[in-house]
Amino acid sequence: MAKPARPGARSGVSLDAVADAALESFVEGGYRLTQVADVAARLGLSVGALYRYVDGKETLFLAAALRAAGILQTPDQLPLTAETLRGADQALRAVIAAEARWPALDRAAAGQAPGPTR
């Protein structure tokens, strides 16, 4: 098995650039309509080259969300996988909870009336 690529290996693109391009793509097209190929094209990379950074669309989305929250950290080895991003959803929840938006979303999802967020 080949050794995972290092950040920016061969392509000159950083994980931050990948996350930024993913974020732009997901904002413009939504999750369902955005494809890995869309993000690769935005970066001027092949889809295969993008898979040196992330292992799939879900990981790409999570990297974009972590970037938007300001908590994306480049690991020692790429590609990012679900294994390397374990707990990222909890990190995102902590960021959102600190902004007091998550409880309001939970209430809305439960069909409850809006109320204080703190």
C-alpha positions in Angstrom: 0.0 0.0 0.0 1.3 3.4 -0.9 2.2 5.9 1.8 -0.5 8.6 2.2 0.4 11.9 0.6 1.8 14.8 2.6 0.0 18.2 2.5 0.6 19.8 -0.8 2.5 16.8 -2.2 3.0 17.0 -5.9 0.0 19.3 -6.6 1.2 22.4 -4.6 -2.3 22.7 -3.1 -2.8 22.9 0.6 -5.5 21.2 2.6 -6.8 24.7 3.5 -7.2 25.4 -0.2 -9.1 22.1 -0.7 -11.4 23.0 2.3 -12.0 26.5 0.9 -12.9 25.2 -2.5 -15.1 22.6 -1.0 -16.9 25.2 1.2 -17.5 27.4 -1.9 -18.8 24.4 -3.8 -21.1 23.2 -1.1 -22.5 26.7 -0.5 -23.2 27.2 -4.2 -24.6 23.8 -5.0 -25.7 22.3 -1.7 -24.5 18.9 -0.4 -26.6 16.7 -2.7 -25.6 18.5 -6.0 -21.9 19.0 -5.2 -19.6 16.3 -6.5 -16.0 15.6 -5.7 -15.3 16.5 -9.3 -16.7 20.0 -8.8 -14.2 20.7 -6.0 -11.4 19.1 -8.0 -12.2 21.3 -11.0 -12.3 24.4 -8.8 -8.8 23.6 -7.7 -7.5 22.7 -11.1 -6.9 19.1 -9.9 -8.0 15.7 -11.2 -10.4 13.8 -9.0 -7.6 11.3 -8.3 -5.4 14.1 -7.1 -8.1 15.4 -4.8 -8.4 11.9 -3.3 -4.8 12.4 -2.0 -6.4 15.0 0.4 -9.8 13.4 1.3 -11.2 9.9 1.1 -14.7 10.9 -0.1 -17.4 13.5 -0.3 -18.4 13.2 3.3 -14.9 13.8 4.5 -14.7 16.7 2.0 -17.8 18.2 3.5 -16.6 17.8 7.0 -13.3 19.4 6.1 -15.2 22.4 4.7 -17.3 22.7 7.8 -14.2 22.5 10.0 -12.6 25.2 7.9 -15.7 27.4 8.2 -15.6 27.0 11.9 -11.9 27.9 12.0 -10.9 24.5 13.5 -9.4 22.6 10.6 -6.0 21.3 11.3 -3.8 19.6 8.8 -2.8 16.1 10.0 0.6 14.6 9.6 -0.7 12.3 6.8 -3.3 12.7 4.2 -5.8 11.8 2.9 -8.2 12.8 5.6 -10.5 9.8 6.5 -13.4 9.3 8.8 -10.8 7.8 11.1 -8.7 11.0 11.2 -11.8 13.1 11.6 -13.4 11.1 14.4 -14.9 13.5 16.9 -15.0 16.4 14.4 -18.7 16.5 14.7 -18.4 17.0 18.4 -15.9 19.8 17.8 -18.3 21.4 15.4 -21.2 21.1 17.9 -19.0 22.8 20.6 -18.3 25.7 18.2 -21.9 26.0 17.3 -23.1 25.7 21.0 -20.7 28.4 22.0 -22.6 30.6 19.5 -25.8 29.4 21.1 -27.3 28.3 17.7 -27.3 24.5 18.2 -30.0 24.4 20.9 -32.3 26.5 18.7 -31.8 24.1 15.8 -32.4 21.1 18.1 -35.7 22.7 19.2 -36.7 23.4 15.6 -35.9 19.9 14.6 -38.1 18.6 17.4 -41.0 20.8 16.2 -40.9 23.0 19.3 -41.5 26.8 19.3 -38.5 29.0 19.2 -37.3 30.3 22.5 -34.2 31.6 24.3 -31.0 30.1 22.9 -29.0 30.2 26.1 
